Amino acid sequence: MARFSLALFSAVVVAACGTALGIERAAVTRASTTRVPKAAATSEPVPPRAVARPPTPFATVDGVALVHPADRVERVGFHQASDVATLDLEVLGSAIRPKVLPSRSRPTSARSAVDIVVDPRSEIRAPVSGIVKRAGGYRLYCKYPDGFVVISPDGHPELEVKALHISGVRVRPGDRVVAGKTLLAKHATRFPFRSQVDAFTADPAWPHVHMEVTQLDVPDARPQFGKSLTLGCP
């Protein structure tokens, strides 16, 4: 009788374990085949961070090639400049994720200026080879400290290549710079507000370097010491 009871008890335990194991396997099977709903599609997927190796060009203007100013670039956003003397930039296929930004309701071309989104840790290098005409600091919107460099590109004294939104400027008027090699500034300026191009980049947004090319009424490649971008500020 004891042997029968022990055998009966063993059979019950085995059956119970088998039932539990079957339930666990079924649960695992259901979990492995459960479909996870896909995220809703956005109108414009945000691209991942990208890398550009200088001196990769992103645009040309009047035969002058402009190269990415940093070795880590997320996006190149073209937009309307404020100055009507700026020239239209021709986008190149080697530009890192180029995009023409929405209108700013200005009387200038949609590609007359560009905001190049760069890694905040990247050094800023010369976009063209030439001579520095002006360099220094100013206050954006008469409020935010910022830096700038203006370059006369080789062979084109009628043009000025301007780079703004840079901090820790390392060049002075009269210095010769080489595209993609000469250090202009320590890094891009980070402002306490969102910029138009930030709507088309990943979060948290990286800072950007603003560039534009201006046509001079009188060709002049000479350095201009002490001239800053006061923009009407006192």
SEMI-623660 format. One record per residue (C-alpha): residue in three letters; x, y, z. Coordinates in steps of 0.2 Angstrom, whole numbers, plus 2048, in hexadecimal, padded with zeros to 3 digits. Last residue first. Layout:
residues N
ALAXYZ;...
***
This chain:
residues 234
PRO8829F776C;CYS87C9E9761;GLY8799ED74F;LEU87F9DC748;THR88F9DD752;LEU8989D0748;SER8AA9D674B;LYS8B79E1742;GLY8C69E274D;PHE8D39DE740;GLN8CD9DD72D;PRO8D99D1724;ARG8DA9D4711;ALA8D19CA705;ASP8C89D86FD;PRO8BD9D76ED;VAL8B19E76ED;ASP89E9E36ED;LEU8A29D36F7;GLN8989C36F5;THR8949BA705;VAL8959A8709;GLU88C9A0718;MET88F995726;HIS887991737;VAL88F984742;HIS88397974C;PRO88097375D;TRP87A961760;ALA86895D765;PRO864951773;ASP85B94A76A;ALA85D945757;THR85D952749;PHE84F95973E;ALA84696574B;ASP85896B750;VAL85A973740;GLN84F982745;SER859985755;ARG854981767;PHE85998D775;PRO86798E782;PHE87598F775;ARG884983772;THR89298A768;ALA89C97E75D;HIS8AD978763;LYS8BF97D766;ALA8C0989758;LEU8C898C747;LEU8D497D746;THR8DC97C735;LYS8DA96B72D;GLY8C9969723;ALA8CD977718;VAL8DE98071B;VAL8DF990724;ARG8EB99F723;ASP8EB9AB731;GLY8EA9BE72D;PRO8DB9C1739;ARG8DC9B6748;VAL8D99A374B;ARG8D599875A;VAL8C399D75E;GLY8BD99576E;SER8AB993769;ILE8A2992758;HIS891998753;LEU8969A0743;ALA8A199C734;LYS8A19A9726;VAL8A99A6714;GLU8AC9B770C;LEU8AD9B86F9;GLU8B59C56ED;PRO8C69C06F2;HIS8C39AF6E9;GLY8D49A76E5;ASP8D699F6F6;PRO8C79A2701;SER8C69B270C;ILE8C09AC71D;VAL8B59B372A;VAL8B59AB73C;PHE8A89AC749;GLY8A59AA75C;ASP8969AB767;PRO8909B3777;TYR87C9B4778;LYS8739C477A;CYS8759D176C;TYR86B9C4761;LEU87B9BB760;ARG8899C476A;TYR89A9C6762;GLY8AB9BE763;GLY8BA9BD758;ALA8C09BA746;ARG8C29C5737;LYS8CB9C3726;VAL8D29B1729;ILE8DC9AC719;GLY8D899E70E;SER8D398B70D;VAL8C1987710;PRO8B697F71E;ALA8C398272B;ARG8C297773A;ILE8B7976749;GLU8BC96A757;SER8AF95D75B;ARG8A895B76D;PRO897962769;ASP89595675B;VAL89096074C;VAL880967743;ILE885971734;ASP879980732;VAL879987720;ALA876997717;SER87099D706;ARG86798D702;ALA855992704;SER85A9A26FA;THR8589B3702;PRO8499BF704;ARG8459B8715;SER8359AF71B;ARG83F9A2725;SER83A994719;PRO83C98271E;LEU84D97971F;VAL856972710;LYS85D962715;PRO86E95A713;ARG87294971B;ILE88594B71C;ALA88A95470C;SER893949700;GLY88694A6F2;LEU88995D6F1;VAL87D96B6F5;GLU88097B6EB;LEU88098A6F6;ASP87799A6F1;LEU8819AA6F5;THR87F9B6703;ALA87D9C96FF;VAL86B9C9705;ASP8719C6717;SER8659BD722;ALA8689AC71B;GLN85B99F716;HIS85E98D71A;PHE86897E717;GLY86A971724;VAL879965724;ARG876957730;GLU87F94C73D;VAL89195173B;ARG8A0949745;ASP8B194E73D;ALA8AE96073D;PRO8AD96F731;HIS8A5965723;VAL8AD96C713;LEU8A997B708;ALA8AE97A6F6;VAL8B198B6EC;GLY8AC98B6DA;ASP89F9996DC;VAL8979906EB;THR89A97E6EF;ALA8929726FC;PHE895964708;PRO8A7960705;THR8B195270E;PRO8C195A716;PRO8BD954722;ARG8B6943728;ALA8A494372A;VAL89B938737;ALA88893673A;ARG87C936748;PRO86D92C744;PRO85F933739;VAL84E939740;PRO840931736;GLU83693E72D;SER82393D72D;THR82493173C;ALA81E91F73C;ALA81591974B;ALA81F90D755;LYS81C8FB750;PRO8118F075C;VAL81A8E1764;ARG8148D175D;THR8138C2769;THR81C8B3762;SER82A8B176F;ALA81E8B577D;ARG8118A8777;THR81E89B776;VAL82589F787;ALA81489E78F;ALA81188E787;ARG82188778D;GLU81C88D79F;ILE80B88479E;GLY813874798;LEU81F8747A6;ALA8128777B2;THR8088687AB;GLY81785D7AB;CYS81B8627BD;ALA80A85E7C2;ALA80A84D7B9;VAL81B8497C0;VAL81584D7D2;VAL8058437D0;ALA80E8347C9;SER81A8357D8;PHE80C8357E5;LEU8048267DD;ALA81481C7DD;LEU8168217F0;SER80581C7F4;PHE80680B7EA;ARG8178087F4;ALA80E80C804;MET800800800;
***
